[in-house]
């Protein structure tokens, strides 16, 4: 009679199931993530006198705004860079 060692098969099957379930949760999260980021950026309100703006091209064209009071807002889409009105005071 052949002895079957189920010691590695059961944990392996459980690990495989966890990986498959985790993949589907991760895939669903990845599909929702751009919408969540878009909502967070569109709900961001700020006001003040802009000291400078710059865009980091290596960081997916994200814009950083520096205000006169040295407060910074970063991670904005590049469209914000063009929407700001620059005036000299």
Secondary structure as GFF3:
##gff-version 3
##sequence-region A 1 89
A	DSSP	alpha_helix	7	42	.	.	.	ID=ss1
A	DSSP	beta_strand	50	56	.	.	.	ID=ss2
A	DSSP	three_ten_helix	57	59	.	.	.	ID=ss3
A	DSSP	beta_strand	62	67	.	.	.	ID=ss4
A	DSSP	beta_strand	72	76	.	.	.	ID=ss5
A	DSSP	alpha_helix	79	83	.	.	.	ID=ss6
###
